[in-house]
Structures are given as structure tokens and as C-alpha cells.
Amino acid sequence: EYQRDWCEAANGKAEVRLEDGTRADCLTKTHAIEFDFGPKWAESIGQALYYSMQTGKKAGIALILERAEDRKYWIRLNSIIQHQHLPIDAWKIENF
């Protein structure tokens, strides 16, 4: 639900099958975006980078935070992106 609504609002396409049979959660004009819940912040990095490599689009992560306590995952995600200078844009979806 989060993915479909967000992707539609960004004029993107949800659940796009890639050449190798994997599915990108959302493709916009500029980004290949992985959607994941807060606790899966670390694995979302690999998925986003993989989608980016497969599509030639910029990597993106939309992190879904369902509780105020989940903000720690947002901080972790952005700390790694900044520290390692990763080419990933990130958005948070707060639902609490």
C-alpha cells in the first residue's frame, strides 16, 4: 500500500520486472527505489544499489517507519549513506 501510493504520487511505475527477472519496487523518471520497513534498513541499501545498476537510474530508498522508535533506523540508514558517500537518495514514510 505504501509503495503503490508513494510511487503513483511520484509518477512512477510500481513492481517493474527487470531484465534478470527481479522486480524493482518503483521506477520513476530518475530513480530506482526500494521500499522497506525500518528494521530492514541495511538490506535496503543492497537492493537499491542493485536496482540502480540494472536500470541505469539513481538508487533510492523509501524507508517505512511505523513507530516513533523506528526513527533510529532512519538515522542509521542516512549515517551509512553519508559516511560511505553512497549514491543513494532516501525518503522516509512515517505512519504513526
C-alpha positions as CSV (number, residue, x, y, z in Angstrom):
1,E,0.0,0.0,0.0
2,Y,2.8,2.5,1.0
3,Q,4.7,1.6,-2.1
4,R,1.8,1.9,-4.6
5,D,0.6,5.2,-3.2
6,W,4.0,6.8,-3.0
7,C,5.1,5.5,-6.4
8,E,1.9,6.8,-8.0
9,A,2.3,10.2,-6.4
10,A,5.8,10.3,-7.8
11,N,4.5,9.5,-11.3
12,G,6.4,6.2,-11.2
13,K,5.7,2.6,-12.0
14,A,5.4,0.0,-9.2
15,E,6.7,-3.5,-9.3
16,V,8.6,-3.3,-12.5
17,R,10.1,-6.6,-13.7
18,L,13.8,-6.2,-14.7
19,E,15.7,-8.0,-17.4
20,D,17.0,-10.6,-14.9
21,G,13.5,-11.4,-13.5
22,T,13.8,-9.4,-10.3
23,R,11.3,-6.6,-9.6
24,A,12.1,-3.1,-8.7
25,D,9.7,-1.7,-6.2
26,C,9.3,1.6,-8.0
27,L,10.8,3.2,-11.1
28,T,10.5,6.9,-11.6
29,K,11.9,9.0,-14.4
30,T,15.2,9.4,-12.4
31,H,15.2,6.7,-9.7
32,A,15.0,3.0,-9.0
33,I,13.5,2.8,-5.5
34,E,13.5,0.1,-2.9
35,F,10.7,0.3,-0.3
36,D,11.4,-1.4,3.1
37,F,10.3,-1.2,6.7
38,G,12.7,0.4,9.3
39,P,14.2,-2.9,10.6
40,K,15.3,-3.8,7.1
41,W,17.2,-0.6,6.6
42,A,20.5,-2.4,6.0
43,E,19.3,-4.8,3.3
44,S,17.5,-1.9,1.5
45,I,20.9,-0.5,0.6
46,G,21.9,-3.5,-1.4
47,Q,18.6,-3.7,-3.1
48,A,18.6,-0.1,-4.1
49,L,22.1,-0.2,-5.5
50,Y,21.3,-3.4,-7.4
51,Y,18.1,-1.8,-9.0
52,S,20.2,1.2,-9.9
53,M,22.8,-0.9,-11.6
54,Q,20.2,-2.9,-13.5
55,T,18.3,0.2,-14.7
56,G,20.9,2.9,-15.0
57,K,18.8,5.1,-12.7
58,K,19.8,6.7,-9.4
59,A,19.4,4.5,-6.4
60,G,16.6,5.4,-3.9
61,I,15.3,4.0,-0.7
62,A,11.8,4.8,0.8
63,L,12.1,3.7,4.4
64,I,8.7,3.0,6.1
65,L,8.7,3.9,9.8
66,E,5.6,2.6,11.7
67,R,6.5,3.8,15.2
68,A,8.4,6.7,16.6
69,E,11.0,4.2,17.8
70,D,11.7,3.3,14.2
71,R,13.4,6.7,13.6
72,K,16.7,5.1,14.8
73,Y,16.6,3.1,11.5
74,W,16.3,6.3,9.5
75,I,19.3,7.7,11.3
76,R,21.3,4.5,10.7
77,L,20.5,4.5,7.0
78,N,21.4,8.1,6.5
79,S,24.6,7.8,8.6
80,I,25.9,4.9,6.3
81,I,24.9,6.8,3.1
82,Q,26.8,9.9,4.2
83,H,29.8,8.1,5.8
84,Q,30.4,5.9,2.8
85,H,29.4,8.6,0.2
86,L,26.8,6.2,-1.3
87,P,24.9,7.4,-4.4
88,I,21.5,6.9,-2.8
89,D,18.7,9.3,-2.2
90,A,16.4,8.4,0.8
91,W,12.9,9.3,1.8
92,K,11.0,8.4,4.9
93,I,7.4,7.4,5.1
94,E,6.1,7.9,8.7
95,N,2.9,6.1,9.6
96,F,2.3,6.8,13.3
